[in-house]
Amino acid sequence: MYDYDLLVVGSANADLVIGVERRPGAGETVLGSDLALHPGGKGANQAVAAARLGARTGLLARVGDDAHGRLLLDSQRAAGVDTAGVLVGGAPTGVALITVDPSGDNSIVVSPGANGRLTPADVHAASALLAASRVVSAQLEIPLETVVEVVRGLPSGTRFVLNPSPPRELPEEVLAACDPLIVNEHEARVVLGADAGATPEEWAQALLALGPRSVVVTLGEEGALVADASGTARVPSVKVNAVDTTGAGDSFTAALAWRLGAGESLADSAAYAARVGAVAVTREGAQASFPTAEEVAAL
């Protein structure tokens, strides 16, 4: 019996968000909306998204001993996430500076802060959390060597899900553990390098050749593509009026990981995750936009 349906190992940031009519060019200043402060970070976002859907969720992360850190802990607990694995101190809480244009598209700059101090030793010390988890998900807003330690510490039977964001080349042992590796077009091209290919199907096959057991390529308004040893399949998107895409990918990853752990197929899990992401983009903010299972069913 697992204590957690999903354990998220990753980042926790305070999101500082400004709406803009357009993004500034080099050396240019533009005026924006009032500053909004939201709890965020890819790891914290995934944990809240999964918990809102009803998954038994834990978070292994690090925040600063400051107001932003307390905001993030309060948000996790309010969503029902177990924060026993959240470490406090070592550096200020990470911060993401986000601009959102009228179409809902965003641009993000992250100051890692305490996220950069989540170490392999922290993961090793939390081995009991990994052992209690049906699925473990991670991202790359924490040090890569910490993600490597997660892979090395995975118990037999625990599934590993990775969204390599921000993207970089990945060690073979990390790639081999991914089931699935979840990427968008930009992330796929960075992981693959010059041999990326021209279509999502080509990206997926090239990524599978690197070692992951399965791959999911998210395609925004065009839905997603899933691939494993049995072949590839397209997953359609859900048409909605997007307000803010911040955190949509995190809600997709969390929902996918949870449904895979519940025994659903890769394609069915991705279709459910697409519906979760569709609800999220109709609302402002990251964690505040994540739906409950009932809201997804209503869509």
KASULNOR-V187065 format. One record per residue. D_LAST is the distance of its C-alpha to the last C-alpha in Angstrom with 1 decimal. Layout:
d_last=D_LAST
d_last=D_LAST
//
This chain:
d_last=32.1
d_last=30.2
d_last=29.8
d_last=26.9
d_last=23.9
d_last=23.9
d_last=26.8
d_last=26.2
d_last=29.4
d_last=29.2
d_last=29.4
d_last=28.7
d_last=29.2
d_last=29.2
d_last=27.2
d_last=29.2
d_last=27.0
d_last=28.4
d_last=26.8
d_last=29.1
d_last=29.6
d_last=30.7
d_last=31.9
d_last=35.7
d_last=38.1
d_last=40.9
d_last=43.1
d_last=41.0
d_last=39.6
d_last=36.7
d_last=35.5
d_last=32.1
d_last=30.1
d_last=31.0
d_last=30.6
d_last=27.6
d_last=27.9
d_last=25.0
d_last=25.2
d_last=24.4
d_last=25.9
d_last=24.3
d_last=25.4
d_last=24.5
d_last=21.1
d_last=20.4
d_last=21.8
d_last=19.7
d_last=16.4
d_last=17.5
d_last=18.8
d_last=15.7
d_last=13.9
d_last=16.9
d_last=19.3
d_last=23.0
d_last=23.7
d_last=26.9
d_last=28.0
d_last=31.3
d_last=32.0
d_last=34.7
d_last=34.6
d_last=37.5
d_last=39.3
d_last=38.2
d_last=35.8
d_last=33.1
d_last=33.4
d_last=33.1
d_last=29.9
d_last=28.4
d_last=29.6
d_last=28.4
d_last=24.8
d_last=24.9
d_last=26.3
d_last=24.0
d_last=21.0
d_last=23.1
d_last=24.5
d_last=28.1
d_last=30.2
d_last=33.4
d_last=33.4
d_last=33.1
d_last=36.6
d_last=38.0
d_last=40.7
d_last=42.4
d_last=41.1
d_last=38.9
d_last=35.2
d_last=33.6
d_last=32.3
d_last=29.9
d_last=30.7
d_last=27.7
d_last=27.7
d_last=24.6
d_last=25.2
d_last=23.6
d_last=21.3
d_last=19.8
d_last=21.9
d_last=24.0
d_last=27.4
d_last=28.5
d_last=31.9
d_last=32.2
d_last=35.3
d_last=35.1
d_last=37.4
d_last=37.1
d_last=34.7
d_last=37.8
d_last=39.7
d_last=37.4
d_last=40.0
d_last=40.6
d_last=42.7
d_last=39.7
d_last=37.7
d_last=40.8
d_last=41.2
d_last=37.7
d_last=38.2
d_last=37.4
d_last=33.8
d_last=33.4
d_last=35.0
d_last=32.6
d_last=29.4
d_last=27.6
d_last=26.2
d_last=27.5
d_last=25.9
d_last=27.8
d_last=27.9
d_last=31.0
d_last=31.2
d_last=33.7
d_last=37.0
d_last=36.9
d_last=39.6
d_last=37.4
d_last=34.7
d_last=37.6
d_last=38.7
d_last=35.2
d_last=35.6
d_last=39.1
d_last=38.2
d_last=35.4
d_last=36.3
d_last=36.4
d_last=33.1
d_last=31.0
d_last=28.5
d_last=28.6
d_last=25.8
d_last=26.9
d_last=25.4
d_last=28.7
d_last=28.0
d_last=30.2
d_last=31.5
d_last=35.0
d_last=37.0
d_last=36.4
d_last=39.0
d_last=39.2
d_last=38.7
d_last=35.4
d_last=34.2
d_last=35.3
d_last=33.3
d_last=29.9
d_last=27.5
d_last=25.6
d_last=26.7
d_last=23.7
d_last=24.7
d_last=23.7
d_last=26.3
d_last=28.6
d_last=28.7
d_last=29.4
d_last=32.3
d_last=33.8
d_last=33.7
d_last=35.2
d_last=37.6
d_last=39.5
d_last=38.4
d_last=34.7
d_last=34.7
d_last=32.9
d_last=29.6
d_last=26.7
d_last=28.2
d_last=31.6
d_last=30.3
d_last=28.6
d_last=31.9
d_last=34.0
d_last=32.1
d_last=32.3
d_last=36.0
d_last=36.3
d_last=35.5
d_last=31.9
d_last=30.8
d_last=27.5
d_last=25.9
d_last=22.5
d_last=22.7
d_last=19.7
d_last=19.9
d_last=17.7
d_last=16.3
d_last=17.8
d_last=15.7
d_last=18.1
d_last=21.1
d_last=22.1
d_last=25.8
d_last=28.2
d_last=31.4
d_last=29.8
d_last=28.7
d_last=25.9
d_last=22.5
d_last=20.0
d_last=16.3
d_last=14.3
d_last=12.3
d_last=9.0
d_last=10.4
d_last=9.8
d_last=12.8
d_last=14.2
d_last=16.3
d_last=17.6
d_last=17.4
d_last=19.5
d_last=18.5
d_last=15.6
d_last=17.9
d_last=18.8
d_last=15.3
d_last=15.0
d_last=18.5
d_last=18.0
d_last=15.0
d_last=17.0
d_last=20.1
d_last=18.9
d_last=17.5
d_last=20.7
d_last=22.7
d_last=21.1
d_last=22.5
d_last=19.7
d_last=20.8
d_last=20.6
d_last=18.5
d_last=16.0
d_last=15.9
d_last=15.5
d_last=12.5
d_last=10.8
d_last=12.2
d_last=11.0
d_last=7.3
d_last=8.9
d_last=11.1
d_last=8.7
d_last=7.5
d_last=11.3
d_last=12.8
d_last=11.5
d_last=13.9
d_last=17.6
d_last=19.4
d_last=18.8
d_last=18.6
d_last=17.5
d_last=14.3
d_last=13.2
d_last=10.4
d_last=11.1
d_last=10.1
d_last=8.9
d_last=6.5
d_last=5.2
d_last=5.4
d_last=3.8
d_last=0.0
//
